[in-house]
Amino acid sequence: MSIPDNPDLPVEDAKGRLRAAGLRCTASRIAVLQCLSRCSAPAPAPDISTALHDYGFDKSTIYRNLGELSDAGLVTRLDLGDSMRRYELTDKNANGPVHHPHFVCGECGKVQCLDGYQFRLAPERGAAPLPGEIDEVLVRGRCRECAKH
């Protein structure tokens, strides 16, 4: 995955998010937030680290920041079961985080956000209650590129 080079998140907005979460405004945290703001889909940690390497940030700093930003709720971590953690900026509204579903291609592994789509889980008559709170919805299938072959 290549990450475009133009920041969509201004520095002052990144600082505001960090302050609101009670985190210090470090250059590496700001860089991670800006990097994720340029991504149209959840980005794997190695890609984020590679994209920020030329700016002087080492891999351990980026991985540590991703964990801290995730713990603070500024970044959402997706674990798809393939041992590749992916990250995206957390969308928020007045009621808290806004979760959107993701599409995962079962052939190439590409992950895409399904913005503008909603999934409703409706129990059948007599169904047991959910065993817990749902954090994310993943839809698996074949992307258009893989379906062509």
C-alpha positions as a printed NumPy array, in Angstrom:
array([[  0.   ,   0.   ,   0.   ],
       [  1.385,   3.4  ,  -0.844],
       [  0.389,   6.33 ,   1.307],
       [ -0.147,   9.648,  -0.496],
       [  2.132,  12.506,   0.487],
       [ -0.325,  15.335,   1.185],
       [ -1.638,  15.649,   4.749],
       [ -5.41 ,  15.948,   5.022],
       [ -5.22 ,  16.596,   8.764],
       [ -3.719,  20.   ,   9.613],
       [ -1.148,  20.054,  12.424],
       [ -3.43 ,  22.136,  14.671],
       [ -6.257,  19.614,  14.267],
       [ -3.902,  16.75 ,  15.123],
       [ -2.702,  18.649,  18.201],
       [ -6.302,  19.299,  19.234],
       [ -7.139,  15.595,  19.024],
       [ -4.068,  14.672,  21.041],
       [ -4.772,  17.272,  23.748],
       [ -8.428,  16.209,  23.982],
       [ -7.253,  12.624,  24.565],
       [ -4.791,  13.769,  27.246],
       [ -1.706,  12.931,  25.18 ],
       [  1.392,  15.038,  24.605],
       [  1.734,  16.571,  21.157],
       [  4.884,  14.909,  19.869],
       [  6.106,  15.124,  16.3  ],
       [  5.777,  11.365,  15.831],
       [  2.169,  11.246,  17.077],
       [  1.226,  14.141,  14.812],
       [  2.96 ,  12.416,  11.885],
       [  1.08 ,   9.154,  12.521],
       [ -2.284,  10.948,  12.662],
       [ -1.492,  12.852,   9.463],
       [ -0.318,   9.687,   7.729],
       [ -3.543,   7.876,   8.648],
       [ -5.628,  10.836,   7.493],
       [ -4.291,  10.247,   3.971],
       [ -5.309,   6.598,   3.863],
       [ -8.539,   5.566,   2.17 ],
       [ -8.475,   2.179,   3.91 ],
       [ -7.012,   0.776,   7.124],
       [ -3.204,   0.79 ,   6.785],
       [ -0.895,  -1.994,   7.99 ],
       [  1.598,  -0.903,  10.657],
       [  4.641,  -1.731,   8.476],
       [  3.323,   0.567,   5.719],
       [  2.863,   3.414,   8.185],
       [  6.362,   2.871,   9.537],
       [  7.846,   2.806,   6.03 ],
       [  5.971,   5.962,   5.028],
       [  7.352,   7.841,   8.054],
       [ 10.888,   6.43 ,   8.023],
       [ 12.249,   9.169,   5.736],
       [ 11.021,  11.762,   8.244],
       [ 13.342,  10.318,  10.888],
       [ 10.908,   8.131,  12.841],
       [ 12.045,   4.608,  13.636],
       [  9.838,   1.539,  13.551],
       [  9.593,   1.099,  17.333],
       [  8.473,   4.709,  17.806],
       [  5.731,   4.348,  15.19 ],
       [  4.507,   1.007,  16.591],
       [  4.492,   2.397,  20.144],
       [  2.569,   5.471,  18.987],
       [  0.025,   3.347,  17.135],
       [ -0.628,   1.415,  20.349],
       [ -0.924,   4.587,  22.444],
       [ -3.199,   6.294,  19.91 ],
       [ -5.352,   3.176,  19.742],
       [ -5.569,   2.964,  23.546],
       [ -6.605,   6.643,  23.623],
       [ -9.368,   6.027,  21.064],
       [ -7.863,   8.298,  18.383],
       [ -7.011,   5.376,  16.127],
       [ -8.956,   2.188,  15.491],
       [ -7.001,  -1.06 ,  15.251],
       [ -8.368,  -3.824,  13.057],
       [ -7.306,  -7.392,  13.71 ],
       [ -8.449,  -9.546,  10.804],
       [ -6.899, -12.78 ,  11.989],
       [ -3.934, -12.645,   9.625],
       [ -1.437, -11.276,  12.203],
       [ -1.297,  -7.979,  10.278],
       [ -2.694,  -5.176,  12.406],
       [ -4.233,  -2.369,  10.416],
       [ -5.019,   1.129,  11.651],
       [ -7.296,   4.008,  10.702],
       [ -8.357,   7.284,  12.267],
       [-11.337,   6.861,  14.561],
       [-14.434,   8.65 ,  13.338],
       [-16.345,  10.308,  16.174],
       [-19.579,  12.146,  16.651],
       [-21.287,  13.522,  19.761],
       [-22.242,  10.009,  20.885],
       [-18.749,   8.531,  20.619],
       [-16.963,   6.445,  17.98 ],
       [-18.671,   5.809,  14.651],
       [-18.042,   2.284,  13.408],
       [-18.225,   1.442,   9.736],
       [-17.958,  -2.001,   8.145],
       [-14.978,  -3.198,   6.116],
       [-14.726,  -5.407,   3.037],
       [-11.908,  -7.976,   2.981],
       [-10.983,  -9.78 ,  -0.234],
       [-10.428, -13.446,   0.546],
       [ -7.992, -13.832,  -2.358],
       [ -5.655, -10.823,  -2.294],
       [ -6.299,  -9.65 ,   1.272],
       [ -7.155,  -6.076,   0.288],
       [ -9.192,  -4.245,   2.939],
       [-11.591,  -1.444,   2.031],
       [-13.834,   0.784,   4.123],
       [-17.526,   0.477,   3.401],
       [-18.415,   4.077,   4.18 ],
       [-22.045,   4.824,   3.555],
       [-23.154,   1.245,   4.274],
       [-24.954,   0.021,   7.355],
       [-25.556,  -3.505,   8.518],
       [-28.344,  -4.315,  10.906],
       [-28.183,  -7.434,  13.01 ],
       [-31.739,  -8.493,  13.766],
       [-32.392, -11.51 ,  15.968],
       [-34.757, -14.215,  14.8  ],
       [-37.653, -15.07 ,  17.059],
       [-36.34 , -16.909,  20.108],
       [-32.668, -16.15 ,  19.422],
       [-30.363, -15.93 ,  22.413],
       [-29.012, -12.472,  23.251],
       [-25.687, -11.456,  21.732],
       [-22.75 , -12.775,  23.749],
       [-21.187,  -9.302,  23.928],
       [-20.743,  -5.91 ,  22.287],
       [-19.946,  -5.786,  18.571],
       [-16.879,  -3.666,  17.754],
       [-16.645,  -4.154,  14.014],
       [-18.311,  -5.782,  11.037],
       [-16.213,  -7.508,   8.378],
       [-17.633,  -8.562,   5.044],
       [-15.536, -11.1  ,   3.169],
       [-15.696, -11.758,  -0.535],
       [-13.749, -11.188,  -3.758],
       [-12.75 ,  -7.694,  -4.847],
       [-13.462,  -6.575,  -8.401],
       [ -9.859,  -7.151,  -9.475],
       [ -9.778, -10.746,  -8.217],
       [-13.25 , -11.438,  -9.601],
       [-11.986, -10.555, -13.112],
       [ -9.579, -13.509, -13.087]])
